[in-house]
Amino acid sequence: MPYLSWKSFDYKGDAFSLFEAIKDQANPFFLDSSLRKYGLGRYSFLGCDPFYIFNGQGKGALKELRELLERYKLNTPRTDFPFIGGAVGYFSYDWGLSLEGIESRKKTDLALPEIYLGFYDVIIALDHWKKKLTLFSSGFPERSAFVAKKRAGERLKEIVRLLSDRPKDKRRISVGRLQGAAPTANFTKEGYLTAVNKAKDYIRKGDIYQVNLSQRFSAQSPVSPGELYASLRRESPGSFCAYLDCGDFQILSSSPERFLCLEGKKVYARPMKGTRPRGKDAKDDTRQKNSLLKSAKDQAELMMITDLMRNDLGRVCEYGSVKVKSLRNLETYSTVYQTTATVEGVLHKDRDRIDLLKACFPGGSITGCPKIRSMQIIEELEPSRRGIYTGALGYLGFNGDMDLNILIRTILKKGDKIYFQAGGGIVADSQAESEYQETLVKAKGMFKAIGAR
């Protein structure tokens, strides 16, 4: 059986310097709370050198994943940290198509796994509130208690040495302003406006109430993934940022949106809808905030998606436990204002996190309502497969907990090419030009990060 070992230290440094210490190791990850606001962003987690990598495709992946998580399970008392080791990775939006049996009309041009999860026996955990750094080592994948204890101790010493040798100033990642090529989009402006109007036709016919449409941008970029991520987190910090190195490609995310969090049996979701750009000055900022808060359209969008999330959670939570904790909170980011809701529930005693994931994936805030018909329309109207965009990234812990973001404000780097997407919710009274401009507002942080002004 596994053996959990740990060491704690006072730590007043920044989380990024810890990332610099591990970035050149095998398959590093960084779950990065670069924005600590709204009661979020208390913890950051890092790791490298997973003992197992799971690549999954289709519905059958759920059975395989459940078996793996059952095999690598820690029944230990709860610590101050919600994550002490486990699987870290992503579930792509395209996996959601497989999950719902929706046939894609387009070939994938990126050839990425639908699911990628690295299993990490050693975790670097940082509590930003208490200024505490704790290193956890589980001894997995060993099954013998004696061997697991020995491995846990050895691996803990390895990570202490690695962090002790982290880069000095002259070897740190450059965070200067990047200069990059202007990206190209997979839509022309006219094409996007046409797609919005087609979506509105479906709404008028009663097929859907809302659908999320996005456009994808791509560009050449010789900049290293680490340098690109440093730029992204500076230009567009978020509470659910992440860096994940999958070997042949890297995911760099500045997501502000939580998809699902499971702690014990308590479930939290945080759908986000409604956007306005930041103003040019304080007066303009106030005007933009008031415009968002007074918008009946944006309020209706958020309420529809919140109701969809309530219904999804109701499929796997205890009867009567699903409640809207807060309906419309205004949040401030570097380039936009957004509104969010918070939905909570208690997972049914006979259900687990795989059931929860299956019931809710992909998130309604980035598909539409009703979900399956909206996904079919997305497949019809968007010219490229989404891949990871609007999927989810985060951890599934050895202790049974889970926390996943929604992959928006996210750059995919594959070789010297980068890809990112931005979209918005289309409803009956959407104006096509305004919806197009909203995608550019949401992409602004990523444009700035790659050096395209």
Secondary structure, DSSP 8 states (H G I E B T S, - for coil): ----EEEEEE--S-HHHHHHHHTTSSS-EEEE-----TT---EEEEE---SEEEEE-STHHHHHHHHHHHHS-------SSS-SSEEEEEE-HHHHHHHHT---SS--SS---SEEEEEESEEEEEETTTTEEEEEE--TT--SHHHHHHHHHHHHHHHHHHHHT---GGGS---S-------EESS-HHHHHHHHHHHHHHHHHTS-SEEEEEEEEEEE--S-HHHHHHHHHHHS--TEEEEEE-SS-EEEEEE--EEEEEETTEEEE--EEEEEE--SSHHHHHHHHHHHHH-HHHHHHHHHHHHHHHHHHHTTB-TT--EEEEEEEEEE-SSEEEEEEEEEEEB-TT--HHHHHHHH-S-GGGTEESHHHHHHHHHHH-SS--TTTTSEEEEEETTS-EEEEE--SEEEEETTEEEEEEEEEE-TT--HHHHHHHHHHHHHHHHHHHT--
